[in-house]
Every structure is written in C-alpha cells, then in structure tokens.
C-alpha cells in the first residue's frame, strides 16, 4: 500500500494513524518533500488532492476515518 501525503494535511495524518493502528504496512510518499512524484497522483486521479491511498488496484482519494 502507498499513501501519498503532504505536510499539514490532517486527513493524511488520520489515514497514517489509522493504518498504523490496524498493523497495516504502507509506504508514505510525502509530496511536500518529493515534489517530483506529484505526476504519479495526477496520472492516477487526474488531480492533486491528498491523501491518495493506493492498495493494489484500488485507488482512494481522501480519507473518511476507515469506515
């Protein structure tokens, strides 16, 4: 699983906290640090909103608390 995040994003923090609490491993790509990777989410979602959660073939934009 990959979670694309940006600094100062409360939904990104909530998503990371949720998956850590569930014991789910993920790779975080912080787009504030790795600006060169923004094109990846543009290709996946046609936008730049975060968080973007990629789990195999499933792509989710935003985070609603895991429910």
mmCIF file of the N, C-alpha and C atoms, coordinates in Angstrom:
data_MODEL
# 
_entry.id   MODEL 
# 
loop_
_atom_site.group_PDB 
_atom_site.id 
_atom_site.type_symbol 
_atom_site.label_atom_id 
_atom_site.label_alt_id 
_atom_site.label_comp_id 
_atom_site.label_asym_id 
_atom_site.label_entity_id 
_atom_site.label_seq_id 
_atom_site.pdbx_PDB_ins_code 
_atom_site.Cartn_x 
_atom_site.Cartn_y 
_atom_site.Cartn_z 
_atom_site.occupancy 
_atom_site.B_iso_or_equiv 
_atom_site.pdbx_formal_charge 
_atom_site.auth_seq_id 
_atom_site.auth_comp_id 
_atom_site.auth_asym_id 
_atom_site.auth_atom_id 
_atom_site.pdbx_PDB_model_num 
ATOM 1   N N  . UNK A 1 1  ? 0.843   -1.167 0.000   1.00 0.00 ? 1  UNK A N  1 
ATOM 2   C CA . UNK A 1 1  ? 0.000   0.000  0.000   1.00 0.00 ? 1  UNK A CA 1 
ATOM 3   C C  . UNK A 1 1  ? 0.891   1.234  0.000   1.00 0.00 ? 1  UNK A C  1 
ATOM 4   N N  . UNK A 1 2  ? 0.467   2.240  -0.764  1.00 0.00 ? 2  UNK A N  1 
ATOM 5   C CA . UNK A 1 2  ? 1.172   3.520  -0.816  1.00 0.00 ? 2  UNK A CA 1 
ATOM 6   C C  . UNK A 1 2  ? 0.189   4.606  -0.408  1.00 0.00 ? 2  UNK A C  1 
ATOM 7   N N  . UNK A 1 3  ? 0.622   5.511  0.452   1.00 0.00 ? 3  UNK A N  1 
ATOM 8   C CA . UNK A 1 3  ? -0.184  6.667  0.820   1.00 0.00 ? 3  UNK A CA 1 
ATOM 9   C C  . UNK A 1 3  ? 0.589   7.915  0.408   1.00 0.00 ? 3  UNK A C  1 
ATOM 10  N N  . UNK A 1 4  ? 0.003   8.673  -0.513  1.00 0.00 ? 4  UNK A N  1 
ATOM 11  C CA . UNK A 1 4  ? 0.577   9.951  -0.927  1.00 0.00 ? 4  UNK A CA 1 
ATOM 12  C C  . UNK A 1 4  ? 0.040   11.019 0.018   1.00 0.00 ? 4  UNK A C  1 
ATOM 13  N N  . UNK A 1 5  ? 0.935   11.800 0.605   1.00 0.00 ? 5  UNK A N  1 
ATOM 14  C CA . UNK A 1 5  ? 0.570   12.797 1.607   1.00 0.00 ? 5  UNK A CA 1 
ATOM 15  C C  . UNK A 1 5  ? 1.229   14.136 1.286   1.00 0.00 ? 5  UNK A C  1 
ATOM 16  N N  . UNK A 1 6  ? 0.844   15.152 2.048   1.00 0.00 ? 6  UNK A N  1 
ATOM 17  C CA . UNK A 1 6  ? 1.521   16.455 2.038   1.00 0.00 ? 6  UNK A CA 1 
ATOM 18  C C  . UNK A 1 6  ? 1.619   16.928 3.481   1.00 0.00 ? 6  UNK A C  1 
ATOM 19  N N  . UNK A 1 7  ? 2.608   17.744 3.773   1.00 0.00 ? 7  UNK A N  1 
ATOM 20  C CA . UNK A 1 7  ? 2.752   18.326 5.110   1.00 0.00 ? 7  UNK A CA 1 
ATOM 21  C C  . UNK A 1 7  ? 1.519   19.157 5.452   1.00 0.00 ? 7  UNK A C  1 
ATOM 22  N N  . UNK A 1 8  ? 1.089   19.087 6.705   1.00 0.00 ? 8  UNK A N  1 
ATOM 23  C CA . UNK A 1 8  ? -0.019  19.901 7.173   1.00 0.00 ? 8  UNK A CA 1 
ATOM 24  C C  . UNK A 1 8  ? -1.396  19.397 6.788   1.00 0.00 ? 8  UNK A C  1 
ATOM 25  N N  . UNK A 1 9  ? -1.492  18.186 6.275   1.00 0.00 ? 9  UNK A N  1 
ATOM 26  C CA . UNK A 1 9  ? -2.772  17.614 5.843   1.00 0.00 ? 9  UNK A CA 1 
ATOM 27  C C  . UNK A 1 9  ? -3.347  16.750 6.969   1.00 0.00 ? 9  UNK A C  1 
ATOM 28  N N  . UNK A 1 10 ? -4.429  17.199 7.631   1.00 0.00 ? 10 UNK A N  1 
ATOM 29  C CA . UNK A 1 10 ? -4.977  16.415 8.741   1.00 0.00 ? 10 UNK A CA 1 
ATOM 30  C C  . UNK A 1 10 ? -5.553  15.069 8.301   1.00 0.00 ? 10 UNK A C  1 
ATOM 31  N N  . UNK A 1 11 ? -6.086  14.993 7.085   1.00 0.00 ? 11 UNK A N  1 
ATOM 32  C CA . UNK A 1 11 ? -6.629  13.724 6.593   1.00 0.00 ? 11 UNK A CA 1 
ATOM 33  C C  . UNK A 1 11 ? -5.505  12.721 6.325   1.00 0.00 ? 11 UNK A C  1 
ATOM 34  N N  . UNK A 1 12 ? -4.368  13.234 5.894   1.00 0.00 ? 12 UNK A N  1 
ATOM 35  C CA . UNK A 1 12 ? -3.196  12.372 5.686   1.00 0.00 ? 12 UNK A CA 1 
ATOM 36  C C  . UNK A 1 12 ? -2.740  11.789 7.017   1.00 0.00 ? 12 UNK A C  1 
ATOM 37  N N  . UNK A 1 13 ? -2.669  12.638 8.035   1.00 0.00 ? 13 UNK A N  1 
ATOM 38  C CA . UNK A 1 13 ? -2.255  12.176 9.364   1.00 0.00 ? 13 UNK A CA 1 
ATOM 39  C C  . UNK A 1 13 ? -3.237  11.150 9.909   1.00 0.00 ? 13 UNK A C  1 
ATOM 40  N N  . UNK A 1 14 ? -4.534  11.392 9.709   1.00 0.00 ? 14 UNK A N  1 
ATOM 41  C CA . UNK A 1 14 ? -5.550  10.454 10.189  1.00 0.00 ? 14 UNK A CA 1 
ATOM 42  C C  . UNK A 1 14 ? -5.433  9.109  9.480   1.00 0.00 ? 14 UNK A C  1 
ATOM 43  N N  . UNK A 1 15 ? -5.181  9.131  8.183   1.00 0.00 ? 15 UNK A N  1 
ATOM 44  C CA . UNK A 1 15 ? -5.037  7.888  7.423   1.00 0.00 ? 15 UNK A CA 1 
ATOM 45  C C  . UNK A 1 15 ? -3.828  7.099  7.916   1.00 0.00 ? 15 UNK A C  1 
ATOM 46  N N  . UNK A 1 16 ? -2.699  7.775  8.083   1.00 0.00 ? 16 UNK A N  1 
ATOM 47  C CA . UNK A 1 16 ? -1.496  7.087  8.560   1.00 0.00 ? 16 UNK A CA 1 
ATOM 48  C C  . UNK A 1 16 ? -1.724  6.493  9.946   1.00 0.00 ? 16 UNK A C  1 
ATOM 49  N N  . UNK A 1 17 ? -2.331  7.262  10.833  1.00 0.00 ? 17 UNK A N  1 
ATOM 50  C CA . UNK A 1 17 ? -2.603  6.784  12.190  1.00 0.00 ? 17 UNK A CA 1 
ATOM 51  C C  . UNK A 1 17 ? -3.527  5.568  12.161  1.00 0.00 ? 17 UNK A C  1 
ATOM 52  N N  . UNK A 1 18 ? -4.547  5.618  11.326  1.00 0.00 ? 18 UNK A N  1 
ATOM 53  C CA . UNK A 1 18 ? -5.499  4.509  11.207  1.00 0.00 ? 18 UNK A CA 1 
ATOM 54  C C  . UNK A 1 18 ? -4.798  3.225  10.757  1.00 0.00 ? 18 UNK A C  1 
ATOM 55  N N  . UNK A 1 19 ? -4.021  3.304  9.681   1.00 0.00 ? 19 UNK A N  1 
ATOM 56  C CA . UNK A 1 19 ? -3.380  2.103  9.154   1.00 0.00 ? 19 UNK A CA 1 
ATOM 57  C C  . UNK A 1 19 ? -2.307  1.572  10.100  1.00 0.00 ? 19 UNK A C  1 
ATOM 58  N N  . UNK A 1 20 ? -1.597  2.461  10.785  1.00 0.00 ? 20 UNK A N  1 
ATOM 59  C CA . UNK A 1 20 ? -0.623  2.010  11.788  1.00 0.00 ? 20 UNK A CA 1 
ATOM 60  C C  . UNK A 1 20 ? -1.330  1.267  12.914  1.00 0.00 ? 20 UNK A C  1 
ATOM 61  N N  . UNK A 1 21 ? -2.461  1.806  13.384  1.00 0.00 ? 21 UNK A N  1 
ATOM 62  C CA . UNK A 1 21 ? -3.216  1.169  14.466  1.00 0.00 ? 21 UNK A CA 1 
ATOM 63  C C  . UNK A 1 21 ? -3.753  -0.198 14.047  1.00 0.00 ? 21 UNK A C  1 
ATOM 64  N N  . UNK A 1 22 ? -4.033  -0.356 12.760  1.00 0.00 ? 22 UNK A N  1 
ATOM 65  C CA . UNK A 1 22 ? -4.530  -1.628 12.231  1.00 0.00 ? 22 UNK A CA 1 
ATOM 66  C C  . UNK A 1 22 ? -3.391  -2.609 11.943  1.00 0.00 ? 22 UNK A C  1 
ATOM 67  N N  . UNK A 1 23 ? -2.149  -2.150 12.090  1.00 0.00 ? 23 UNK A N  1 
ATOM 68  C CA . UNK A 1 23 ? -0.997  -3.002 11.807  1.00 0.00 ? 23 UNK A CA 1 
ATOM 69  C C  . UNK A 1 23 ? -0.767  -3.218 10.325  1.00 0.00 ? 23 UNK A C  1 
ATOM 70  N N  . UNK A 1 24 ? -1.239  -2.278 9.508   1.00 0.00 ? 24 UNK A N  1 
ATOM 71  C CA . UNK A 1 24 ? -1.106  -2.389 8.057   1.00 0.00 ? 24 UNK A CA 1 
ATOM 72  C C  . UNK A 1 24 ? 0.138   -1.626 7.620   1.00 0.00 ? 24 UNK A C  1 
ATOM 73  N N  . UNK A 1 25 ? 1.031   -2.325 6.932   1.00 0.00 ? 25 UNK A N  1 
ATOM 74  C CA . UNK A 1 25 ? 2.250   -1.702 6.429   1.00 0.00 ? 25 UNK A CA 1 
ATOM 75  C C  . UNK A 1 25 ? 1.931   -0.855 5.204   1.00 0.00 ? 25 UNK A C  1 
ATOM 76  N N  . UNK A 1 26 ? 2.584   0.288  5.102   1.00 0.00 ? 26 UNK A N  1 
ATOM 77  C CA . UNK A 1 26 ? 2.404   1.146  3.935   1.00 0.00 ? 26 UNK A CA 1 
ATOM 78  C C  . UNK A 1 26 ? 3.674   1.940  3.693   1.00 0.00 ? 26 UNK A C  1 
ATOM 79  N N  . UNK A 1 27 ? 3.809   2.384  2.454   1.00 0.00 ? 27 UNK A N  1 
ATOM 80  C CA . UNK A 1 27 ? 4.885   3.295  2.080   1.00 0.00 ? 27 UNK A CA 1 
ATOM 81  C C  . UNK A 1 27 ? 4.275   4.689  2.008   1.00 0.00 ? 27 UNK A C  1 
ATOM 82  N N  . UNK A 1 28 ? 4.869   5.643  2.682   1.00 0.00 ? 28 UNK A N  1 
ATOM 83  C CA . UNK A 1 28 ? 4.398   7.024  2.593   1.00 0.00 ? 28 UNK A CA 1 
ATOM 84  C C  . UNK A 1 28 ? 5.235   7.775  1.572   1.00 0.00 ? 28 UNK A C  1 
ATOM 85  N N  . UNK A 1 29 ? 4.559   8.461  0.657   1.00 0.00 ? 29 UNK A N  1 
ATOM 86  C CA . UNK A 1 29 ? 5.229   9.350  -0.279  1.00 0.00 ? 29 UNK A CA 1 
ATOM 87  C C  . UNK A 1 29 ? 4.758   10.764 0.050   1.00 0.00 ? 29 UNK A C  1 
ATOM 88  N N  . UNK A 1 30 ? 5.616   11.524 0.722   1.00 0.00 ? 30 UNK A N  1 
ATOM 89  C CA . UNK A 1 30 ? 5.282   12.891 1.110   1.00 0.00 ? 30 UNK A CA 1 
ATOM 90  C C  . UNK A 1 30 ? 5.590   13.810 -0.074  1.00 0.00 ? 30 UNK A C  1 
ATOM 91  N N  . UNK A 1 31 ? 4.523   14.320 -0.693  1.00 0.00 ? 31 UNK A N  1 
ATOM 92  C CA . UNK A 1 31 ? 4.687   15.141 -1.886  1.00 0.00 ? 31 UNK A CA 1 
ATOM 93  C C  . UNK A 1 31 ? 5.241   16.525 -1.577  1.00 0.00 ? 31 UNK A C  1 
ATOM 94  N N  . UNK A 1 32 ? 5.238   16.932 -0.310  1.00 0.00 ? 32 UNK A N  1 
ATOM 95  C CA . UNK A 1 32 ? 5.887   18.185 0.078   1.00 0.00 ? 32 UNK A CA 1 
ATOM 96  C C  . UNK A 1 32 ? 7.400   18.040 -0.017  1.00 0.00 ? 32 UNK A C  1 
ATOM 97  N N  . UNK A 1 33 ? 7.882   16.825 0.177   1.00 0.00 ? 33 UNK A N  1 
ATOM 98  C CA . UNK A 1 33 ? 9.313   16.524 0.113   1.00 0.00 ? 33 UNK A CA 1 
ATOM 99  C C  . UNK A 1 33 ? 9.695   16.027 -1.280  1.00 0.00 ? 33 UNK A C  1 
ATOM 100 N N  . UNK A 1 34 ? 8.856   15.172 -1.850  1.00 0.00 ? 34 UNK A N  1 
ATOM 101 C CA . UNK A 1 34 ? 9.144   14.532 -3.142  1.00 0.00 ? 34 UNK A CA 1 
ATOM 102 C C  . UNK A 1 34 ? 8.235   15.113 -4.221  1.00 0.00 ? 34 UNK A C  1 
ATOM 103 N N  . UNK A 1 35 ? 8.428   16.401 -4.507  1.00 0.00 ? 35 UNK A N  1 
ATOM 104 C CA . UNK A 1 35 ? 7.581   17.090 -5.481  1.00 0.00 ? 35 UNK A CA 1 
ATOM 105 C C  . UNK A 1 35 ? 7.625   16.431 -6.861  1.00 0.00 ? 35 UNK A C  1 
ATOM 106 N N  . UNK A 1 36 ? 8.729   15.769 -7.161  1.00 0.00 ? 36 UNK A N  1 
ATOM 107 C CA . UNK A 1 36 ? 8.864   15.120 -8.466  1.00 0.00 ? 36 UNK A CA 1 
ATOM 108 C C  . UNK A 1 36 ? 7.872   13.972 -8.648  1.00 0.00 ? 36 UNK A C  1 
ATOM 109 N N  . UNK A 1 37 ? 7.256   13.522 -7.571  1.00 0.00 ? 37 UNK A N  1 
ATOM 110 C CA . UNK A 1 37 ? 6.323   12.388 -7.652  1.00 0.00 ? 37 UNK A CA 1 
ATOM 111 C C  . UNK A 1 37 ? 4.861   12.823 -7.768  1.00 0.00 ? 37 UNK A C  1 
ATOM 112 N N  . UNK A 1 38 ? 4.610   14.135 -7.814  1.00 0.00 ? 38 UNK A N  1 
ATOM 113 C CA . UNK A 1 38 ? 3.242   14.632 -7.966  1.00 0.00 ? 38 UNK A CA 1 
ATOM 114 C C  . UNK A 1 38 ? 2.615   14.104 -9.255  1.00 0.00 ? 38 UNK A C  1 
ATOM 115 N N  . UNK A 1 39 ? 3.418   13.959 -10.301 1.00 0.00 ? 39 UNK A N  1 
ATOM 116 C CA . UNK A 1 39 ? 2.888   13.449 -11.576 1.00 0.00 ? 39 UNK A CA 1 
ATOM 117 C C  . UNK A 1 39 ? 2.264   12.063 -11.410 1.00 0.00 ? 39 UNK A C  1 
ATOM 118 N N  . UNK A 1 40 ? 2.761   11.281 -10.462 1.00 0.00 ? 40 UNK A N  1 
ATOM 119 C CA . UNK A 1 40 ? 2.201   9.942  -10.234 1.00 0.00 ? 40 UNK A CA 1 
ATOM 120 C C  . UNK A 1 40 ? 0.730   10.025 -9.839  1.00 0.00 ? 40 UNK A C  1 
ATOM 121 N N  . UNK A 1 41 ? 0.391   10.933 -8.911  1.00 0.00 ? 41 UNK A N  1 
ATOM 122 C CA . UNK A 1 41 ? -1.015  11.002 -8.500  1.00 0.00 ? 41 UNK A CA 1 
ATOM 123 C C  . UNK A 1 41 ? -1.865  11.695 -9.554  1.00 0.00 ? 41 UNK A C  1 
ATOM 124 N N  . UNK A 1 42 ? -1.271  12.598 -10.325 1.00 0.00 ? 42 UNK A N  1 
ATOM 125 C CA . UNK A 1 42 ? -2.030  13.207 -11.424 1.00 0.00 ? 42 UNK A CA 1 
ATOM 126 C C  . UNK A 1 42 ? -2.463  12.139 -12.421 1.00 0.00 ? 42 UNK A C  1 
ATOM 127 N N  . UNK A 1 43 ? -1.583  11.195 -12.707 1.00 0.00 ? 43 UNK A N  1 
ATOM 128 C CA . UNK A 1 43 ? -1.920  10.106 -13.634 1.00 0.00 ? 43 UNK A CA 1 
ATOM 129 C C  . UNK A 1 43 ? -2.977  9.186  -13.035 1.00 0.00 ? 43 UNK A C  1 
ATOM 130 N N  . UNK A 1 44 ? -2.901  8.945  -11.739 1.00 0.00 ? 44 UNK A N  1 
ATOM 131 C CA . UNK A 1 44 ? -3.840  8.033  -11.081 1.00 0.00 ? 44 UNK A CA 1 
ATOM 132 C C  . UNK A 1 44 ? -5.215  8.652  -10.874 1.00 0.00 ? 44 UNK A C  1 
ATOM 133 N N  . UNK A 1 45 ? -5.250  9.957  -10.538 1.00 0.00 ? 45 UNK A N  1 
ATOM 134 C CA . UNK A 1 45 ? -6.508  10.567 -10.088 1.00 0.00 ? 45 UNK A CA 1 
ATOM 135 C C  . UNK A 1 45 ? -6.947  11.771 -10.903 1.00 0.00 ? 45 UNK A C  1 
ATOM 136 N N  . UNK A 1 46 ? -6.145  12.216 -11.826 1.00 0.00 ? 46 UNK A N  1 
ATOM 137 C CA . UNK A 1 46 ? -6.429  13.421 -12.618 1.00 0.00 ? 46 UNK A CA 1 
ATOM 138 C C  . UNK A 1 46 ? -6.459  14.682 -11.752 1.00 0.00 ? 46 UNK A C  1 
ATOM 139 N N  . UNK A 1 47 ? -5.860  14.619 -10.570 1.00 0.00 ? 47 UNK A N  1 
ATOM 140 C CA . UNK A 1 47 ? -5.817  15.766 -9.672  1.00 0.00 ? 47 UNK A CA 1 
ATOM 141 C C  . UNK A 1 47 ? -4.638  15.677 -8.738  1.00 0.00 ? 47 UNK A C  1 
ATOM 142 N N  . UNK A 1 48 ? -4.634  16.571 -7.734  1.00 0.00 ? 48 UNK A N  1 
ATOM 143 C CA . UNK A 1 48 ? -3.521  16.584 -6.776  1.00 0.00 ? 48 UNK A CA 1 
ATOM 144 C C  . UNK A 1 48 ? -4.005  16.592 -5.332  1.00 0.00 ? 48 UNK A C  1 
ATOM 145 N N  . UNK A 1 49 ? -5.264  16.232 -5.088  1.00 0.00 ? 49 UNK A N  1 
ATOM 146 C CA . UNK A 1 49 ? -5.760  16.166 -3.711  1.00 0.00 ? 49 UNK A CA 1 
ATOM 147 C C  . UNK A 1 49 ? -5.132  14.989 -2.985  1.00 0.00 ? 49 UNK A C  1 
ATOM 148 N N  . UNK A 1 50 ? -4.880  15.169 -1.703  1.00 0.00 ? 50 UNK A N  1 
ATOM 149 C CA . UNK A 1 50 ? -4.323  14.106 -0.870  1.00 0.00 ? 50 UNK A CA 1 
ATOM 150 C C  . UNK A 1 50 ? -5.188  13.942 0.367   1.00 0.00 ? 50 UNK A C  1 
ATOM 151 N N  . UNK A 1 51 ? -5.114  12.833 1.044   1.00 0.00 ? 51 UNK A N  1 
ATOM 152 C CA . UNK A 1 51 ? -4.268  11.695 0.721   1.00 0.00 ? 51 UNK A CA 1 
ATOM 153 C C  . UNK A 1 51 ? -4.814  10.898 -0.460  1.00 0.00 ? 51 UNK A C  1 
ATOM 154 N N  . UNK A 1 52 ? -3.899  10.238 -1.148  1.00 0.00 ? 52 UNK A N  1 
ATOM 155 C CA . UNK A 1 52 ? -4.248  9.241  -2.153  1.00 0.00 ? 52 UNK A CA 1 
ATOM 156 C C  . UNK A 1 52 ? -3.717  7.923  -1.623  1.00 0.00 ? 52 UNK A C  1 
ATOM 157 N N  . UNK A 1 53 ? -4.618  6.960  -1.503  1.00 0.00 ? 53 UNK A N  1 
ATOM 158 C CA . UNK A 1 53 ? -4.267  5.652  -0.959  1.00 0.00 ? 53 UNK A CA 1 
ATOM 159 C C  . UNK A 1 53 ? -4.366  4.639  -2.085  1.00 0.00 ? 53 UNK A C  1 
ATOM 160 N N  . UNK A 1 54 ? -3.248  3.996  -2.394  1.00 0.00 ? 54 UNK A N  1 
ATOM 161 C CA . UNK A 1 54 ? -3.203  3.005  -3.464  1.00 0.00 ? 54 UNK A CA 1 
ATOM 162 C C  . UNK A 1 54 ? -2.948  1.651  -2.828  1.00 0.00 ? 54 UNK A C  1 
ATOM 163 N N  . UNK A 1 55 ? -3.912  0.761  -2.983  1.00 0.00 ? 55 UNK A N  1 
ATOM 164 C CA . UNK A 1 55 ? -3.814  -0.590 -2.428  1.00 0.00 ? 55 UNK A CA 1 
ATOM 165 C C  . UNK A 1 55 ? -4.104  -1.566 -3.554  1.00 0.00 ? 55 UNK A C  1 
ATOM 166 N N  . UNK A 1 56 ? -3.048  -2.126 -4.119  1.00 0.00 ? 56 UNK A N  1 
ATOM 167 C CA . UNK A 1 56 ? -3.130  -2.987 -5.295  1.00 0.00 ? 56 UNK A CA 1 
ATOM 168 C C  . UNK A 1 56 ? -3.808  -2.210 -6.421  1.00 0.00 ? 56 UNK A C  1 
ATOM 169 N N  . UNK A 1 57 ? -4.980  -2.638 -6.882  1.00 0.00 ? 57 UNK A N  1 
ATOM 170 C CA . UNK A 1 57 ? -5.658  -1.953 -7.988  1.00 0.00 ? 57 UNK A CA 1 
ATOM 171 C C  . UNK A 1 57 ? -6.667  -0.915 -7.517  1.00 0.00 ? 57 UNK A C  1 
ATOM 172 N N  . UNK A 1 58 ? -6.830  -0.761 -6.210  1.00 0.00 ? 58 UNK A N  1 
ATOM 173 C CA . UNK A 1 58 ? -7.816  0.175  -5.665  1.00 0.00 ? 58 UNK A CA 1 
ATOM 174 C C  . UNK A 1 58 ? -7.149  1.508  -5.353  1.00 0.00 ? 58 UNK A C  1 
ATOM 175 N N  . UNK A 1 59 ? -7.766  2.593  -5.833  1.00 0.00 ? 59 UNK A N  1 
ATOM 176 C CA . UNK A 1 59 ? -7.243  3.936  -5.595  1.00 0.00 ? 59 UNK A CA 1 
ATOM 177 C C  . UNK A 1 59 ? -8.321  4.736  -4.884  1.00 0.00 ? 59 UNK A C  1 
ATOM 178 N N  . UNK A 1 60 ? -7.976  5.296  -3.720  1.00 0.00 ? 60 UNK A N  1 
ATOM 179 C CA . UNK A 1 60 ? -8.922  6.089  -2.932  1.00 0.00 ? 60 UNK A CA 1 
ATOM 180 C C  . UNK A 1 60 ? -8.339  7.480  -2.725  1.00 0.00 ? 60 UNK A C  1 
ATOM 181 N N  . UNK A 1 61 ? -9.141  8.497  -3.022  1.00 0.00 ? 61 UNK A N  1 
ATOM 182 C CA . UNK A 1 61 ? -8.729  9.881  -2.798  1.00 0.00 ? 61 UNK A CA 1 
ATOM 183 C C  . UNK A 1 61 ? -9.455  10.379 -1.561  1.00 0.00 ? 61 UNK A C  1 
ATOM 184 N N  . UNK A 1 62 ? -8.694  10.877 -0.593  1.00 0.00 ? 62 UNK A N  1 
ATOM 185 C CA . UNK A 1 62 ? -9.279  11.322 0.663   1.00 0.00 ? 62 UNK A CA 1 
ATOM 186 C C  . UNK A 1 62 ? -9.307  10.192 1.678   1.00 0.00 ? 62 UNK A C  1 
ATOM 187 N N  . UNK A 1 63 ? -9.721  10.537 2.884   1.00 0.00 ? 63 UNK A N  1 
ATOM 188 C CA . UNK A 1 63 ? -9.805  9.544  3.954   1.00 0.00 ? 63 UNK A CA 1 
ATOM 189 C C  . UNK A 1 63 ? -10.977 9.904  4.839   1.00 0.00 ? 63 UNK A C  1 
ATOM 190 N N  . UNK A 1 64 ? -11.860 8.920  5.072   1.00 0.00 ? 64 UNK A N  1 
ATOM 191 C CA . UNK A 1 64 ? -13.078 9.175  5.847   1.00 0.00 ? 64 UNK A CA 1 
ATOM 192 C C  . UNK A 1 64 ? -13.068 8.497  7.205   1.00 0.00 ? 64 UNK A C  1 
ATOM 193 N N  . UNK A 1 65 ? -11.906 8.152  7.687   1.00 0.00 ? 65 UNK A N  1 
ATOM 194 C CA . UNK A 1 65 ? -11.814 7.546  9.010   1.00 0.00 ? 65 UNK A CA 1 
ATOM 195 C C  . UNK A 1 65 ? -11.787 6.037  9.001   1.00 0.00 ? 65 UNK A C  1 
ATOM 196 N N  . UNK A 1 66 ? -11.674 5.454  7.818   1.00 0.00 ? 66 UNK A N  1 
ATOM 197 C CA . UNK A 1 66 ? -11.569 3.998  7.727   1.00 0.00 ? 66 UNK A CA 1 
ATOM 198 C C  . UNK A 1 66 ? -12.897 3.286  7.700   1.00 0.00 ? 66 UNK A C  1 
ATOM 199 N N  . UNK A 1 67 ? -14.005 4.028  7.672   1.00 0.00 ? 67 UNK A N  1 
ATOM 200 C CA . UNK A 1 67 ? -15.316 3.401  7.684   1.00 0.00 ? 67 UNK A CA 1 
ATOM 201 C C  . UNK A 1 67 ? -15.870 3.318  6.360   1.00 0.00 ? 67 UNK A C  1 
# 
